[in-house]
Amino acid sequence: MKRVLTGFLLMSTLVTYAQKPSVIGFSANLVDFSASVPKIGKVDPGFSVMYWKGITKKIDFSLRYNGLFTDYSKTGSKSDYTNEFEGSLHARPINDEHVFSPFITAGVGIGNYGTAWSGYVPLGGGLQLNTQSDGYIFLQANYRVSMNSSRLDNNMFYSLGFTQTISAPKQKETPKPLPPLPVVQEVKDRDKDGVPDSLDACPDVAGLVQLNGCPDRDGDGIADKDDKCPDQKGLARYQGCPIPDTDGDGINDEEDKCPNVKGVARYQGCPVPDRDKDGVNDEEDKCPDLPGTAANNGCPEVKEEVKKKAEFAAQHLYFATGSHKLLSKSFKGLDEIAVLMKADTAMKMAIEGYTDNTGKADKNLVLSENRAKSVQQYLTGKGIDAARITATGYGQENPVADNKTAAGRAQNRRVILKLKY
């Protein structure tokens, strides 16, 4: 008996169902009331009479009556036979037209155990075998959960049975005959480009399908027959030609703000500007807002009479011996320079101080710079903006005469005034 039960349990589960109108069935059952968890214990035999009805293609509803030959009872009063009634839903992942169709089951049932009635919930699954003759063989195993533990224990239910369809089987539809194949007419394509001559705008030249069979040598998406520049990629708005560059400066007219004058990219196709209109562009013009000459880097030339006044003032600069104190007899020439710079506010001055080689070089450098700054301070005191004047000392550098003679040293002790723009 144990071997029979073991083989029976390996087959596991329940219910035949399908998209069938109505079926009835019979099964042989075993119930294990000693199983609070799924296992094999003492089993009691029984049978079932069943009815199924398909609800959907994959869900069936069933009613069944179970008769059990058992004296199981928890109330003390015993009987040799138990009645059970169940209603269940069965769901399967595939249609029952397959030879094997697994399913799961959930439902509700009630039975009398001795003289006590108790409800239970059958939960389980099964495997259906389609016999291809409107009949099914099935295996089922349910774990039945008691609704009243004082009258009924949780138990295991095993079933092997069959069903038979009680409604007329569905008639298979006779397939309709296929319509006759249409006569295929030969498609003419003279240039063999895959576009029929009837649709080919260029039937004698192999081309592209997207261009109605016409070629496109430069690959710009414009058919050669419509392309005014068939060997250069272009745009449709220029009839297949590239964007023009009228002035030939390498910047196309759509991006060139001066399309008729050669320019440069950094000025969006326009020439480098020349604000003062002196013929020297602003990038090379050291005085971009003052008209000047190319020879003087775009700056105006200082007039000769002004240069002479600056030279005169420089030759008549006097300082206390060994000091940077400016003597009063220097003021006349510097005053004239101040007047000139006030009249021409664009004019600037560079003051350079020099010494002879008497004494230490580092002290001479400081002395020369202080003398240049003394001249600068005098001019700023006359109302000239300090930003227009630079003062630099060079010490005993760049001698203009021989420091071995007194006359040469006197020439080397000098301050130079350079007017510029």
C-alpha positions in Angstrom: 0.0 0.0 0.0 2.9 2.4 0.8 4.4 1.9 -2.6 1.1 2.6 -4.3 0.7 5.7 -2.2 4.2 6.9 -2.9 3.7 6.5 -6.7 0.3 8.2 -6.4 1.9 11.2 -4.6 4.6 11.6 -7.2 1.9 12.2 -9.8 0.7 15.1 -7.6 -2.5 17.1 -8.6 -6.1 18.0 -9.9 -8.7 19.0 -12.1 -9.4 18.8 -15.7 -10.7 21.9 -17.1 -10.5 23.8 -20.3 -12.5 26.0 -22.5 -15.1 23.2 -22.6 -18.8 23.9 -22.3 -19.6 21.3 -19.6 -18.0 18.1 -18.3 -18.7 15.5 -15.6 -16.2 13.2 -14.0 -15.3 10.6 -11.4 -12.2 10.1 -9.3 -10.6 7.9 -6.7 -9.3 9.7 -3.7 -7.1 9.3 -0.7 -7.3 11.6 2.4 -4.6 12.0 5.1 -6.3 13.6 8.2 -3.0 13.2 10.2 -1.1 15.6 8.0 -1.0 19.1 9.6 1.7 19.8 7.1 2.0 18.1 3.7 3.3 14.5 4.3 2.1 10.9 4.0 0.5 9.4 7.1 -2.6 7.2 7.7 -4.8 7.6 4.6 -8.5 6.9 4.0 -10.0 6.0 0.6 -12.9 7.7 -1.1 -14.4 8.8 -4.4 -15.7 12.0 -6.1 -18.4 12.9 -8.6 -17.6 16.2 -10.3 -19.0 18.8 -12.7 -16.9 21.5 -14.5 -17.8 24.5 -16.6 -15.4 26.7 -18.5 -15.6 30.4 -17.5 -12.8 31.7 -19.7 -10.2 30.0 -21.9 -7.9 29.6 -18.8 -10.3 29.6 -15.8 -12.9 26.9 -15.0 -15.4 26.5 -12.2 -16.1 23.1 -10.6 -18.5 21.5 -8.1 -17.8 18.1 -6.6 -19.1 15.6 -4.1 -16.6 13.6 -2.1 -17.5 10.3 -0.3 -14.9 9.2 2.2 -14.7 5.8 3.9 -13.4 7.0 7.3 -14.2 7.0 11.0 -12.3 10.3 11.5 -13.9 12.5 14.1 -12.7 15.1 16.7 -16.0 15.3 18.6 -16.1 11.7 19.9 -19.1 10.6 17.8 -17.9 8.5 14.9 -19.3 7.3 11.6 -17.9 5.0 8.9 -18.7 7.4 6.1 -18.2 11.1 5.5 -19.8 13.5 3.0 -18.0 16.5 1.6 -19.1 19.2 -0.9 -16.7 21.6 -2.7 -16.8 24.5 -5.1 -13.5 25.6 -6.7 -11.9 27.8 -9.4 -9.0 26.3 -11.5 -6.5 28.4 -13.4 -3.9 27.2 -15.9 -1.2 29.0 -17.8 -2.0 27.3 -21.2 -5.1 26.1 -23.0 -6.3 22.6 -22.5 -5.8 21.7 -26.2 -2.2 20.8 -25.1 -1.6 17.1 -24.2 -0.4 18.1 -20.7 -1.9 21.2 -19.0 -0.9 22.1 -15.4 -3.2 24.1 -13.2 -3.7 25.6 -9.7 -6.9 25.3 -7.6 -8.5 27.4 -4.8 -12.0 26.9 -3.4 -14.2 26.3 -0.4 -15.8 23.1 1.0 -17.8 21.6 3.9 -18.0 18.1 5.3 -19.5 16.1 8.2 -16.9 14.4 10.4 -18.8 12.2 12.8 -21.8 14.3 13.6 -19.9 17.7 13.4 -19.9 19.7 10.2 -16.8 21.9 9.4 -15.7 24.1 6.6 -12.3 24.0 4.9 -10.4 25.7 2.1 -8.8 23.4 -0.6 -5.6 24.8 -2.0 -3.5 22.9 -4.5 -2.8 22.1 -8.1 -2.8 19.4 -10.7 -1.9 18.1 -14.1 -4.4 17.4 -16.9 -3.9 14.8 -19.7 -5.9 15.4 -22.9 -7.0 12.1 -24.4 -8.0 13.9 -27.7 -11.5 12.5 -27.5 -13.3 15.1 -25.4 -12.1 13.3 -22.3 -9.4 14.1 -19.8 -7.4 12.2 -17.1 -6.2 14.3 -14.2 -4.1 14.1 -11.1 -4.6 16.4 -8.1 -3.2 17.2 -4.7 -4.8 19.7 -2.3 -3.8 21.0 1.1 -7.1 21.6 2.9 -7.0 24.3 5.5 -9.6 23.8 8.3 -12.0 26.7 9.2 -12.6 25.2 12.7 -9.7 23.4 14.3 -11.9 22.0 17.1 -13.8 19.9 14.5 -11.3 19.4 11.7 -7.6 19.2 11.3 -5.7 20.5 8.3 -5.3 17.6 5.9 -4.0 16.3 2.6 -6.3 15.2 -0.3 -5.1 13.2 -3.3 -7.1 12.3 -6.4 -6.8 10.5 -9.7 -9.8 10.6 -12.1 -11.2 11.3 -15.5 -13.9 13.5 -17.1 -16.1 13.4 -20.2 -17.7 16.3 -22.1 -21.5 16.1 -21.9 -22.2 18.8 -24.5 -21.8 18.4 -28.3 -18.2 18.9 -29.4 -17.4 22.0 -31.4 -17.4 21.4 -35.1 -14.1 22.3 -36.7 -14.4 24.9 -39.3 -13.7 23.8 -42.9 -11.0 26.1 -44.1 -12.0 28.3 -47.0 -10.3 27.7 -50.2 -7.5 30.2 -50.9 -8.3 32.7 -53.7 -6.4 32.2 -56.9 -3.0 33.9 -57.1 -3.1 37.1 -59.1 -1.2 37.1 -62.3 2.1 38.8 -61.8 3.0 41.1 -64.6 6.7 41.7 -65.4 8.0 45.0 -64.0 10.2 46.9 -66.4 13.3 48.5 -65.0 15.7 49.5 -67.9 18.5 51.0 -65.7 18.3 48.1 -63.2 18.2 50.5 -60.2 15.3 48.9 -58.5 12.8 51.6 -59.4 10.2 50.5 -62.1 10.3 52.6 -65.2 6.7 53.7 -64.5 8.0 55.5 -61.3 11.6 56.3 -62.5 12.2 60.0 -63.2 15.5 58.9 -64.8 14.7 55.5 -66.4 17.9 55.2 -68.4 20.4 56.2 -65.7 20.7 54.1 -62.5 19.8 56.2 -59.5 18.5 56.1 -55.9 15.1 55.0 -54.8 14.7 58.1 -52.5 15.3 60.3 -55.6 12.8 58.6 -57.8 15.5 56.6 -59.6 17.8 59.6 -60.4 21.5 59.7 -59.5 23.2 62.2 -57.0 26.9 62.3 -57.7 27.9 64.7 -54.9 25.6 63.0 -52.3 23.8 66.2 -51.2 20.3 64.7 -51.6 19.5 66.7 -54.7 19.2 64.8 -57.9 21.8 65.6 -60.6 19.1 66.7 -63.0 18.0 69.5 -60.5 21.5 70.2 -59.2 23.4 73.3 -60.6 26.5 72.1 -58.9 26.3 68.2 -59.3 29.9 67.6 -58.3 29.8 69.8 -55.1 27.7 69.2 -52.1 25.2 72.0 -51.7 21.8 73.1 -50.4 18.4 73.0 -51.9 17.9 76.8 -51.4 21.0 77.4 -53.6 19.8 74.7 -56.2 22.4 72.2 -55.1 25.3 74.6 -54.8 27.3 75.5 -51.7 26.5 78.7 -49.8 28.2 81.4 -51.9 31.2 83.5 -50.8 30.8 86.7 -52.9 34.0 88.4 -51.6 36.1 85.2 -51.6 37.3 85.7 -48.0 36.5 82.1 -47.0 33.4 83.1 -45.0 30.1 82.2 -46.6 27.6 85.0 -47.3 25.1 83.6 -44.7 27.7 84.2 -41.9 29.5 87.2 -43.5 28.4 90.6 -42.2 30.3 92.2 -45.0 29.6 89.8 -47.9 31.0 92.2 -50.6 34.2 93.1 -48.8 37.0 90.7 -47.9 37.3 90.3 -44.2 38.4 87.9 -41.4 36.4 85.4 -39.4 37.0 87.1 -36.0 35.1 90.1 -37.3 32.4 88.0 -38.9 33.7 88.4 -42.4 34.3 92.2 -42.2 37.8 93.7 -42.5 39.8 94.6 -39.3 38.3 98.0 -38.3 40.1 101.3 -38.6 38.3 103.7 -36.3 40.4 106.7 -37.0 40.4 106.1 -40.8 44.1 106.6 -41.1 44.7 103.5 -43.2 46.2 101.5 -40.3 43.8 98.9 -38.8 43.0 99.0 -35.1 44.9 95.8 -34.4 48.2 97.4 -35.7 47.3 101.0 -34.7 48.9 102.1 -31.5 46.7 105.2 -31.6 43.4 103.7 -32.9 41.4 106.8 -32.1 43.9 109.4 -33.6 44.6 109.6 -37.3 48.3 109.0 -37.8 50.8 107.5 -40.3 51.8 103.9 -41.0 55.4 104.9 -40.4 54.5 105.9 -36.8 52.4 102.8 -36.2 49.1 104.7 -36.8 50.0 107.5 -34.4 50.3 111.2 -35.4 53.8 112.5 -35.9 55.0 115.1 -33.3 55.5 118.4 -35.1 59.1 119.5 -35.5 58.6 122.8 -33.7 57.2 120.9 -30.8 60.1 118.5 -30.8 62.5 121.4 -30.7 60.8 122.9 -27.7 61.0 119.6 -25.9 64.7 119.3 -26.7 65.3 122.9 -25.5 63.5 122.3 -22.2 65.5 119.1 -21.7 68.8 120.9 -22.4 67.9 123.5 -19.8 67.1 121.2 -16.9 69.2 121.8 -13.8 69.5 119.9 -10.6 71.4 120.5 -7.4 74.7 118.7 -7.5 74.3 115.0 -6.5 70.6 115.6 -5.9 67.3 115.3 -7.7 66.1 118.8 -6.6 65.0 120.7 -9.7 66.4 124.2 -9.9 64.2 127.2 -10.7 66.0 128.0 -13.9 64.6 124.8 -15.3 61.0 126.1 -15.0 60.7 128.3 -18.1 61.2 125.4 -20.6 59.0 123.0 -18.7 56.2 125.6 -18.5 56.2 125.8 -22.3 55.9 122.0 -22.5 53.0 122.1 -20.0 51.2 124.6 -22.2 51.7 122.4 -25.3 50.4 119.3 -23.5 47.3 121.1 -22.2 46.5 122.3 -25.8 46.9 118.7 -27.2 45.4 116.3 -24.7 46.3 113.3 -26.8 50.0 114.0 -26.5 52.0 112.0 -24.0 55.5 112.2 -22.6 58.3 109.8 -21.7 60.9 111.1 -19.3 64.3 109.3 -19.2 67.0 110.1 -16.6 70.7 109.3 -17.1 74.0 109.9 -15.1 77.7 109.6 -15.7 79.7 106.7 -14.2 81.0 108.6 -11.2 80.1 106.8 -8.0 78.3 103.5 -7.5 76.0 102.3 -10.3 73.1 101.4 -8.0 73.1 104.9 -6.5 73.3 106.5 -10.0 70.3 104.4 -11.0 68.2 105.7 -8.1 69.4 109.3 -8.7 68.5 109.2 -12.4 65.0 107.8 -11.6 64.4 110.5 -8.9 65.4 113.3 -11.3 63.0 111.9 -14.0 60.3 111.8 -11.4 61.1 115.4 -10.3 60.3 116.6 -13.8 57.1 114.5 -13.9 56.0 116.0 -10.6 56.6 119.5 -11.8 54.5 118.9 -15.0 51.6 117.2 -13.0 51.7 120.2 -10.7 51.0 122.3 -13.8 47.7 120.4 -14.4 49.0 117.6 -16.7 47.4 114.2 -15.9 50.0 111.9 -14.4 48.8 109.0 -16.6 50.1 110.9 -19.6 53.7 111.0 -18.3 56.1 108.1 -17.6 59.4 108.6 -15.7 62.2 106.0 -15.9 65.7 106.1 -14.6 68.6 104.3 -16.5 71.5 105.3 -14.4 74.9 105.2 -16.2 73.5 103.1 -19.1 73.6 104.3 -22.7 76.3 107.0 -22.4 76.4 109.5 -25.3 79.9 110.7 -24.6 83.2 109.5 -23.1 83.0 109.4 -19.3 86.8 109.8 -19.2 86.6 113.6 -19.8 84.7 116.2 -17.8 82.9 117.4 -20.9 81.8 113.8 -21.8 80.5 113.2 -18.2 78.5 116.5 -18.4 76.8 115.3 -21.6 76.0 111.9 -20.0 74.3 113.6 -17.0 71.0 114.3 -18.8 67.2 114.0 -18.8 65.5 113.4 -22.1 61.9 114.5 -22.8 60.2 112.4 -25.5 56.8 113.7 -26.7 54.6 111.1 -28.4 51.0 110.0 -29.1 
